[in-house]
Amino acid sequence: MELADLSHMPPGRLLGLDLGTKTIGIAVSDVTRRIATPLRTIKRTKFTVDAADLVQLAESEKALAFVLGLPINMDGTEGPRCQSTRAFARNLEKLTPVPILFWDERLSTAAVQRMLIADDRSRAQRAELVDKLAAAYILQGALDRLAQL
């Protein structure tokens, strides 16, 4: 599914995911798909446990789609992190009918870190907030693009 396909769907929430090696940041949109809100961060354990949590969350939020941040390299190429993200998505697709879209997440974490530093957050506070805020940043980018379609 492509982002443009969402413009033909009825109103509903989207879930934004910032997939890290140790955590998954999660954000949710409002029903009108205008505003992304940081939701929570889950610590990664096993894929089956993480996926079950995400599937349950998608069901409880009545999400129409996942927007998964794709960590494309600065030169536009896809490296090992992209391969890992795509593999995660392929495995998740087997467990849920909720479609998964990819969104370029270049510099999302860096932008969020700068924002938190400017807000004078401590290193501990930044560590606690960065993943779910990065998920919201990723999701907001997709929502803003969707609004233009």
C-alpha positions as a Python dict, from the first residue, in 0.01 Angstrom:
ca = {
    (1, 'M'): (0, 0, 0),
    (2, 'E'): (115, 352, -78),
    (3, 'L'): (48, 667, 120),
    (4, 'A'): (-180, 798, -157),
    (5, 'D'): (-407, 495, -106),
    (6, 'L'): (-494, 626, 241),
    (7, 'S'): (-656, 935, 94),
    (8, 'H'): (-935, 709, -39),
    (9, 'M'): (-996, 541, 296),
    (10, 'P'): (-1251, 654, 555),
    (11, 'P'): (-1131, 854, 857),
    (12, 'G'): (-930, 652, 1104),
    (13, 'R'): (-612, 641, 1306),
    (14, 'L'): (-264, 558, 1187),
    (15, 'L'): (12, 419, 1409),
    (16, 'G'): (364, 552, 1358),
    (17, 'L'): (656, 328, 1449),
    (18, 'D'): (1020, 414, 1506),
    (19, 'L'): (1187, 74, 1502),
    (20, 'G'): (1512, 66, 1695),
    (21, 'T'): (1736, -222, 1793),
    (22, 'K'): (1636, -198, 2160),
    (23, 'T'): (1303, -15, 2154),
    (24, 'I'): (1004, 67, 1934),
    (25, 'G'): (867, 418, 1958),
    (26, 'I'): (495, 440, 1892),
    (27, 'A'): (278, 736, 1796),
    (28, 'V'): (-86, 760, 1697),
    (29, 'S'): (-274, 1001, 1475),
    (30, 'D'): (-613, 1150, 1541),
    (31, 'V'): (-906, 1007, 1346),
    (32, 'T'): (-890, 1288, 1089),
    (33, 'R'): (-521, 1206, 1029),
    (34, 'R'): (-395, 1559, 1094),
    (35, 'I'): (-198, 1537, 1420),
    (36, 'A'): (50, 1277, 1542),
    (37, 'T'): (78, 1224, 1917),
    (38, 'P'): (356, 1030, 2091),
    (39, 'L'): (203, 727, 2260),
    (40, 'R'): (467, 509, 2421),
    (41, 'T'): (790, 319, 2384),
    (42, 'I'): (817, -55, 2415),
    (43, 'K'): (1137, -237, 2496),
    (44, 'R'): (1208, -497, 2231),
    (45, 'T'): (1221, -856, 2344),
    (46, 'K'): (1127, -1130, 2098),
    (47, 'F'): (961, -1056, 1767),
    (48, 'T'): (652, -1258, 1858),
    (49, 'V'): (602, -1061, 2181),
    (50, 'D'): (666, -724, 2015),
    (51, 'A'): (441, -807, 1719),
    (52, 'A'): (158, -926, 1945),
    (53, 'D'): (178, -597, 2135),
    (54, 'L'): (164, -397, 1809),
    (55, 'V'): (-124, -604, 1667),
    (56, 'Q'): (-321, -563, 1991),
    (57, 'L'): (-253, -189, 1988),
    (58, 'A'): (-367, -161, 1625),
    (59, 'E'): (-688, -340, 1715),
    (60, 'S'): (-757, -128, 2023),
    (61, 'E'): (-688, 196, 1834),
    (62, 'K'): (-881, 71, 1528),
    (63, 'A'): (-577, 169, 1321),
    (64, 'L'): (-610, 171, 942),
    (65, 'A'): (-235, 135, 885),
    (66, 'F'): (110, 133, 1038),
    (67, 'V'): (358, 397, 920),
    (68, 'L'): (700, 246, 976),
    (69, 'G'): (1006, 469, 965),
    (70, 'L'): (1255, 347, 704),
    (71, 'P'): (1615, 437, 798),
    (72, 'I'): (1744, 529, 453),
    (73, 'N'): (2109, 637, 434),
    (74, 'M'): (2183, 1003, 370),
    (75, 'D'): (2289, 922, 13),
    (76, 'G'): (1949, 761, -53),
    (77, 'T'): (2067, 401, -43),
    (78, 'E'): (1929, 128, 176),
    (79, 'G'): (2168, -42, 415),
    (80, 'P'): (2142, -321, 672),
    (81, 'R'): (1904, -123, 897),
    (82, 'C'): (1658, -85, 608),
    (83, 'Q'): (1682, -457, 537),
    (84, 'S'): (1610, -531, 902),
    (85, 'T'): (1314, -291, 903),
    (86, 'R'): (1171, -444, 586),
    (87, 'A'): (1212, -794, 734),
    (88, 'F'): (1029, -683, 1048),
    (89, 'A'): (746, -547, 830),
    (90, 'R'): (725, -868, 624),
    (91, 'N'): (695, -1074, 941),
    (92, 'L'): (440, -836, 1096),
    (93, 'E'): (228, -844, 778),
    (94, 'K'): (178, -1217, 831),
    (95, 'L'): (11, -1148, 1167),
    (96, 'T'): (-225, -861, 1091),
    (97, 'P'): (-449, -737, 810),
    (98, 'V'): (-342, -380, 894),
    (99, 'P'): (-127, -256, 605),
    (100, 'I'): (226, -126, 663),
    (101, 'L'): (357, 182, 485),
    (102, 'F'): (715, 303, 492),
    (103, 'W'): (820, 663, 551),
    (104, 'D'): (1171, 802, 511),
    (105, 'E'): (1292, 869, 863),
    (106, 'R'): (1625, 1034, 780),
    (107, 'L'): (1730, 1269, 1058),
    (108, 'S'): (1411, 1216, 1260),
    (109, 'T'): (1593, 1111, 1576),
    (110, 'A'): (1849, 1390, 1533),
    (111, 'A'): (1570, 1647, 1494),
    (112, 'V'): (1397, 1520, 1806),
    (113, 'Q'): (1725, 1517, 2001),
    (114, 'R'): (1790, 1881, 1902),
    (115, 'M'): (1438, 1975, 2010),
    (116, 'L'): (1482, 1805, 2348),
    (117, 'I'): (1822, 1967, 2402),
    (118, 'A'): (1673, 2306, 2314),
    (119, 'D'): (1400, 2231, 2570),
    (120, 'D'): (1680, 2176, 2825),
    (121, 'R'): (1590, 1811, 2890),
    (122, 'S'): (1840, 1599, 3079),
    (123, 'R'): (2011, 1305, 2910),
    (124, 'A'): (1786, 1066, 3108),
    (125, 'Q'): (1472, 1254, 3004),
    (126, 'R'): (1586, 1255, 2641),
    (127, 'A'): (1650, 879, 2650),
    (128, 'E'): (1301, 822, 2788),
    (129, 'L'): (1125, 1044, 2531),
    (130, 'V'): (1324, 1022, 2209),
    (131, 'D'): (1177, 703, 2060),
    (132, 'K'): (809, 790, 2092),
    (133, 'L'): (879, 1148, 1983),
    (134, 'A'): (1071, 1019, 1681),
    (135, 'A'): (769, 799, 1598),
    (136, 'A'): (546, 1108, 1617),
    (137, 'Y'): (791, 1301, 1397),
    (138, 'I'): (785, 1021, 1138),
    (139, 'L'): (406, 992, 1150),
    (140, 'Q'): (357, 1370, 1129),
    (141, 'G'): (571, 1381, 815),
    (142, 'A'): (350, 1117, 655),
    (143, 'L'): (33, 1297, 769),
    (144, 'D'): (156, 1628, 628),
    (145, 'R'): (228, 1461, 293),
    (146, 'L'): (-108, 1287, 299),
    (147, 'A'): (-282, 1623, 351),
    (148, 'Q'): (-118, 1748, 29),
    (149, 'L'): (-248, 1457, -180),
}
